[in-house]
């Protein structure tokens, strides 16, 4: 069993954390079953967010009466102090608890600091003083904001995308957190589904002893796969290194990570899936990707206004309209049997 300590927080957990975004898509009964099974097998860190519809409520249902046995991290997307207090009270109620282990600002466009005029950091400090929050964290998809958060000394944890498709700049950020005594929580460890070899994903992250990966789990077979790594953690070898090298050659570059921060689209295009459909359909083919419903979603790309909103909001600086066009063209060729 491999343990990770999150910076200077004192939080030490098994190097498998439960990402609770996907459980919003399943029933409460199914979610509670998964959450409790994860706990019974050694997982004690669970990450959710106010933004994830009923995810917090499902966590509250699963761990009521045993709150002190798990660590719960959640997030607020508030932009001012009023929204912060509304979010934290809602989260505490949903989670059926009186404290949050790590309360994180959810992908803010700037790094909240005392005196910045938003009142966010002051509210966070007050919540910690009241015992509602134990540790202060931030999540982001922007390298500039992430670096500012580390350099500020105001945050105890950073949650940022990190997987074996990482760039040198991403690795530098991870090392910077280690040097600063700041906990690093790796989101998108499977790159939103584009990485299909979880053993290779785990082995890559195992090389960074201070990094805690959170795996998004929706199905029991997915959970079982990660639970198996508790007793038998994959180690980097020639075979897994070859998988990583092949994927990096195929995927590095301008591809959509599926984070969804470009949404909503004014004409209803499901950008976070449509802009990477070509890769998804090749790497993890599913009949659901070719259903009439899926075809209708892709057809909406024809209605793109080229307004530039999605492009301006992409934290990775992608030309999203161009990606949509490219994926739609490829999708139609797949349907016509000309590719795949």
C-alpha positions in Angstrom: 0.0 0.0 0.0 1.5 3.3 -1.1 0.8 6.4 0.9 0.9 10.1 0.0 1.1 13.1 2.3 -0.4 16.3 0.9 2.3 18.9 1.5 2.2 20.4 5.0 -1.5 19.6 5.6 -0.7 16.4 7.6 -3.3 14.6 5.4 -1.8 11.1 4.6 -3.8 8.8 2.5 -3.6 5.8 0.1 -2.3 6.9 -3.4 -5.7 6.4 -4.9 -8.3 9.1 -4.4 -12.0 9.0 -5.5 -13.0 11.6 -7.9 -16.8 12.1 -7.4 -17.7 14.1 -10.5 -19.0 11.0 -12.4 -21.3 9.8 -9.6 -23.7 12.6 -10.4 -24.7 10.5 -13.4 -25.8 7.4 -11.4 -28.4 6.8 -8.7 -27.9 7.5 -5.1 -28.0 3.8 -4.3 -25.3 3.0 -6.9 -23.2 5.9 -5.8 -23.3 5.0 -2.1 -22.4 1.4 -2.9 -19.3 2.6 -4.8 -18.3 5.1 -2.2 -18.6 2.6 0.7 -16.8 -0.1 -1.3 -13.9 2.3 -2.0 -13.7 3.1 1.7 -13.9 -0.5 2.8 -10.9 -1.3 0.5 -8.7 1.5 1.8 -9.6 4.7 -0.1 -10.1 7.6 2.4 -9.8 10.8 0.2 -12.9 11.9 -1.8 -13.0 15.0 -4.0 -16.3 16.6 -5.1 -17.6 20.1 -5.8 -20.7 22.3 -5.4 -20.8 22.4 -9.2 -21.2 18.6 -9.5 -25.0 18.7 -9.0 -25.9 16.0 -6.4 -22.4 14.6 -5.9 -22.0 16.2 -2.5 -25.4 14.8 -1.3 -24.4 11.3 -2.3 -21.1 11.6 -0.3 -23.1 12.8 2.7 -25.4 9.8 2.4 -22.5 7.4 2.2 -20.4 8.7 5.1 -22.9 10.0 7.6 -22.0 8.7 11.0 -18.4 8.0 10.0 -17.2 11.5 9.0 -14.0 11.4 10.9 -12.8 8.3 9.0 -12.6 10.0 5.6 -11.1 13.2 4.1 -13.5 15.2 2.0 -12.4 18.0 -0.4 -15.0 20.1 -2.2 -15.0 23.3 -4.1 -16.7 26.7 -4.6 -17.0 28.5 -7.9 -18.2 31.7 -6.1 -16.8 35.0 -7.4 -17.6 37.1 -4.3 -18.0 36.6 -0.6 -21.8 36.4 -0.7 -21.6 33.5 -3.1 -18.8 31.9 -1.0 -21.0 31.8 2.1 -24.0 30.5 0.2 -21.9 27.7 -1.3 -20.2 26.6 1.9 -23.4 26.4 3.9 -25.0 24.4 1.1 -22.0 22.0 0.9 -21.9 21.4 4.6 -25.6 20.6 4.6 -25.3 18.3 1.6 -22.2 16.5 3.1 -24.0 16.2 6.4 -20.9 17.5 8.2 -19.8 20.6 10.1 -16.4 20.9 8.4 -14.6 20.4 5.1 -11.1 19.0 5.1 -9.9 20.9 2.0 -12.1 23.7 0.6 -10.9 24.7 -2.8 -11.6 27.7 -5.1 -12.9 26.0 -8.2 -10.8 27.0 -11.3 -11.0 30.8 -10.8 -9.8 33.0 -13.6 -7.5 34.8 -11.1 -5.7 33.8 -7.9 -7.8 35.0 -4.9 -5.7 36.9 -2.4 -6.4 39.2 0.6 -7.3 42.7 -0.6 -8.0 41.9 -4.2 -11.5 43.3 -3.9 -13.4 40.0 -4.3 -13.6 39.2 -0.6 -13.1 35.5 -1.4 -9.9 34.9 0.5 -11.0 36.9 3.5 -14.2 34.7 3.6 -12.1 31.6 3.3 -9.9 32.7 6.3 -13.0 33.4 8.3 -14.5 30.0 7.5 -11.2 28.4 8.6 -11.2 30.4 11.8 -14.8 29.2 12.5 -13.7 25.6 12.0 -15.8 25.1 8.9 -12.7 24.6 6.8 -9.5 22.9 7.8 -7.2 23.5 4.8 -7.3 26.0 1.9 -6.9 24.8 -1.6 -7.3 25.9 -5.2 -7.9 24.1 -8.5 -7.0 25.4 -11.9 -6.4 24.6 -15.6 -4.2 27.7 -16.2 -0.5 27.5 -15.6 -0.2 31.2 -14.8 -2.8 31.1 -12.1 -1.4 27.9 -10.7 2.1 29.3 -10.5 0.7 32.5 -8.8 -1.1 30.3 -6.2 2.1 28.4 -5.4 4.2 31.6 -5.2 1.6 33.4 -3.0 2.1 31.0 0.0 -1.6 31.3 0.6 -2.7 27.8 -0.4 -2.0 24.4 1.1 -3.0 22.3 -1.9 -3.2 22.8 -5.7 -5.4 20.6 -7.9 -4.2 20.7 -11.5 -4.4 18.3 -14.6 -1.5 15.9 -14.5 -1.0 12.7 -16.4 1.6 11.1 -18.7 0.6 13.5 -21.5 2.1 16.3 -19.3 4.4 18.9 -20.8 7.7 20.0 -19.3 5.9 23.0 -17.9 3.4 20.8 -16.1 6.2 18.8 -14.5 7.9 22.0 -13.4 4.7 23.0 -11.6 4.5 19.7 -9.9 8.1 20.0 -8.6 7.5 23.6 -7.6 4.7 22.5 -5.3 6.9 19.9 -3.8 9.6 22.4 -3.1 7.0 24.8 -1.5 5.6 22.1 0.7 2.3 22.4 -1.1 0.1 19.3 -1.7 -0.5 18.4 -5.3 -3.8 16.7 -6.3 -3.7 15.4 -9.9 -7.0 15.7 -11.8 -7.6 14.4 -15.3 -5.2 11.5 -14.6 -6.8 9.7 -17.5 -7.1 12.8 -19.6 -10.9 12.7 -19.6 -11.0 9.2 -21.1 -8.3 9.5 -23.8 -5.9 7.5 -21.7 -7.2 3.9 -21.7 -4.4 2.1 -19.9 -4.9 2.8 -16.2 -1.9 0.8 -15.2 0.4 3.0 -17.3 -1.4 6.1 -15.9 -0.8 4.9 -12.3 2.8 3.9 -12.9 3.6 7.3 -14.3 2.1 9.1 -11.3 3.8 6.7 -8.9 7.1 8.3 -9.9 6.0 11.5 -8.1 5.7 10.5 -4.4 4.0 13.7 -3.4 1.3 13.6 -6.0 -2.2 12.3 -5.1 -4.2 11.2 -8.2 -8.0 11.4 -8.1 -9.7 8.8 -10.4 -13.1 9.7 -11.7 -15.3 6.6 -11.0 -18.8 5.8 -12.3 -18.9 2.1 -12.6 -17.9 -0.7 -10.2 -15.5 -2.3 -12.7 -13.6 1.0 -12.9 -13.4 1.1 -9.2 -12.2 -2.5 -9.0 -9.5 -1.7 -11.4 -8.1 1.1 -9.2 -8.6 -0.9 -6.0 -6.5 -3.7 -7.4 -3.6 -1.3 -7.5 -3.7 -0.8 -3.7 -2.2 -4.3 -3.1 -0.4 -4.6 -6.5 0.6 -1.1 -7.6 1.9 -1.0 -11.2 5.5 0.0 -11.5 7.1 1.5 -14.6 8.6 -1.1 -16.9 9.5 -1.3 -20.6 5.9 -2.4 -21.6 4.2 0.5 -19.8 6.9 2.9 -21.0 6.1 1.9 -24.6 2.4 2.5 -24.1 3.1 5.9 -22.8 5.5 6.7 -25.6 2.9 5.7 -28.2 0.2 7.7 -26.6 2.3 10.8 -26.3 3.2 10.5 -30.0 -0.5 10.3 -30.9 -2.0 12.7 -28.4 0.4 15.5 -27.6 -0.5 18.7 -29.2 -3.8 20.6 -29.8 -6.4 18.3 -28.4 -9.5 19.0 -26.2 -9.1 17.8 -22.6 -12.8 17.9 -22.1 -12.7 20.2 -19.1 -15.9 22.0 -20.1 -14.8 25.5 -19.2 -15.6 26.7 -22.7 -19.3 26.0 -22.0 -22.1 26.8 -22.3 -22.3 27.2 -26.1 -24.9 29.8 -27.3 -26.3 27.3 -29.8 -26.1 24.3 -27.5 -23.0 22.5 -28.9 -21.7 20.0 -26.4 -18.2 21.2 -27.0 -16.3 19.2 -24.3 -17.3 16.0 -26.1 -17.7 17.1 -29.7 -14.3 18.7 -29.9 -12.5 15.5 -29.1 -14.9 12.9 -30.6 -12.4 11.8 -33.3 -9.9 10.7 -30.6 -12.6 9.2 -28.3 -14.1 7.1 -31.0 -10.8 5.7 -32.0 -9.3 5.1 -28.5 -12.4 4.0 -26.6 -15.0 3.0 -29.3 -18.5 2.7 -28.1 -21.8 2.1 -29.9 -23.1 5.1 -28.0 -20.8 7.4 -30.0 -22.7 6.5 -33.2 -26.3 6.5 -32.0 -28.8 8.9 -33.6 -28.6 11.0 -30.5 -24.9 11.3 -30.7 -25.1 12.1 -34.4 -27.6 14.9 -33.6 -25.2 16.3 -31.1 -22.4 16.3 -33.6 -24.7 17.8 -36.3 -25.1 20.9 -34.0 -21.6 21.9 -35.0 -23.1 23.0 -38.3 -24.8 25.8 -36.3 -21.6 27.2 -34.9 -21.7 31.0 -34.9 -17.9 31.4 -34.8 -18.5 33.9 -32.0 -15.2 33.0 -30.4 -16.6 32.6 -26.9 -15.4 29.1 -26.5 -12.0 30.0 -27.9 -11.6 32.9 -25.5 -12.5 30.8 -22.5 -10.3 27.8 -23.3 -7.6 27.5 -20.5 -5.3 25.7 -23.0 -5.6 28.4 -25.7 -7.1 26.0 -28.3 -8.8 27.1 -31.5 -12.0 25.4 -30.4 -14.2 26.3 -33.5 -11.5 24.8 -35.8 -11.3 21.7 -33.6 -15.1 21.3 -33.8 -15.0 21.5 -37.6 -12.1 19.0 -37.8 -13.9 16.5 -35.5 -17.2 16.9 -37.4 -15.6 16.2 -40.7 -13.8 13.1 -39.3 -17.0 11.9 -37.7 -19.0 12.1 -40.9 -16.2 10.1 -42.7 -16.4 7.5 -39.9 -20.2 7.2 -40.4 -19.7 6.9 -44.1 -17.2 4.1 -43.6 -14.3 6.0 -45.0 -12.3 6.1 -41.8 -11.9 4.4 -38.5 
